[in-house]
Amino acid sequence: MKQETEKILVLVRATPEESRKHGYLVCVAGINEKGEFRRVYPFEFSYGGKLIGFKKKDRIEVVLTEPDNDQRRESRKQISYKNLHSPVEDEELRNLLKSKVSSIEKLKEENASLGVVKPELLDIKIEINSTEIYDRQQYFNLMGDYLVEKREKVKMPVELRYHFRCKNDPTCKGHQIILLDWELNELARNVMRTDIDPASIEEKIRNKFYDYMKKRDLYFVLGTHFRFKTWMIIGIFYFKKKDEKQKNLFDF
């Protein structure tokens, strides 16, 4: 099978999923040197060991081949990789995301399965499914570069759907899409250590993921579900807004 080597900027490093064949696997989404989106997997790891040798915003060099049964055009199977140890700075990342901004309508027309949109937030819908953070299942807690096996687990206690319009598309009538970024799980987990009142939990999540985000320069990284092809927000980037003076000087 044909192989190729690409340098990829990592935008999303997903939470691990269990595979019957390979144990726990991680999927990565990013952009290569040509400006093309890539969905790269599988990255394997072991209990208590190092996850993978890179983080979000790192650049990696990856030997790739065609996936086994994934027809999405951005998907590739990784054979080997190395960290180039040249993480992207926030301003460079902001400019890159800005250059890739599209809309869900355009992404659908292009038959894309990965993309970036700049949302105009209209509302969020938060569902508190559980306020329990302890059970008998295994939980992998991301701590720096490591995944540590623990008995604590968040069973997707919170589901958050953003209601937004794609800013650069006047034909966009709005979307309601679930957020799968791991930061939401971490916030829910931390809040529920000391607060089990659903209304209070919802308020704190709304403050961070809606009120706060409306004040930031916000970008969504979206991807489609493997089976159902529905769109999901798989990554969220929020930068400090430039003041008017900076905009006049540097934004052409």
Secondary structure, DSSP 8 states (H G I E B T S, - for coil): --EEEEEEEEEEE---EEETTTEEEEEEEEEETTS-EEEEEEEEE-TTSB--S--TT-EEEEEEE--SS---TTEEEEEEEEE-S----HHHHHHHHHHHEE-HHHHHHTT-SEEEE-EEEEEEEEEE-----EEEEEEEEEETTEEEEEEE---S-EEEEEEEEETT-TT---EEEEB--HHHHHHHHHHTTT---HHHHHHHHHIIIIITGGGSEEEEEEEE-TTT--EEEEEEEEE----HHHHHHH--
